[in-house]
Amino acid sequence: MQTEKEPTNMACNQFFRLIFHAVSVFYAVQTLSLLVADKTDAQRQVLSLLSNIKDLFFLSVTLFLQ
């Protein structure tokens, strides 16, 4: 029975780890966007890159759930 539960537990651990990283990236992007009031072009590009990374995390969560 342990061998049957191990893949399920492993998949659950990977899923929750993925959710944790996605939420962490989301809050990091939100915090950075709040901290940077006067945005230069370089700062806008960094925030855009972080926003794209956040979107990729959420897309990977969506694909993982299917």
N, C-alpha and C positions, 0 to 999 in steps of 0.2 A: 504494500500500500504506500510506503514512503516514496517509492520510485514514481508512482502516479501523481503524487502531490508536489513533488519537487519541481517539475516543469511549470505547473500552475503557480506555485509560489515565486518562482523565478520571473515569470511573466508579470505577476502582480508587482514584484519589487521593481522591475524595469519600468512599468507603467507609472508607479508612484514617484519614482526618481525623475522620470520625464516630466510629470506634472510639476514637481517641485522646481526643476530647472526652468520650466516655462514661466511659472509664476515669479520666480526670482528675477529672470530677465525682464519681465513685464514691469515689475516694481523698480528695477534699476533704471530702465528707460524713463519711467514716469518721474522718478526722483531727479535724474539728470535734466530732464526738460524743465522741471520746476526750478532747479538751481541756476540754470543758465538763462538769465533774464535778457541780457544783451548778447544776442547771438551773432557771431561772425559767420562768414561763409564756411570756414573749416568746422566750426562747431555745429552748424546746420548739417554738414555732410556726415559728421560722426553720429549725430542724433538720427539721421536718416538711416545710416547703416545699422545702428542698434535697433531701430524700429523694424527694419527688414529681418534682422535676426530673430526678433520677437515673433514676427509673423511666421517665420520658418518653424519655430518651436510649436506654435499653435497648429500649423498645418501638419507637422509630424504627429502631434497628439491626435488630430482628427483622423489621419491615416492609420494610426495605431489602433484606434477604436473600431475601425471597420473590419 
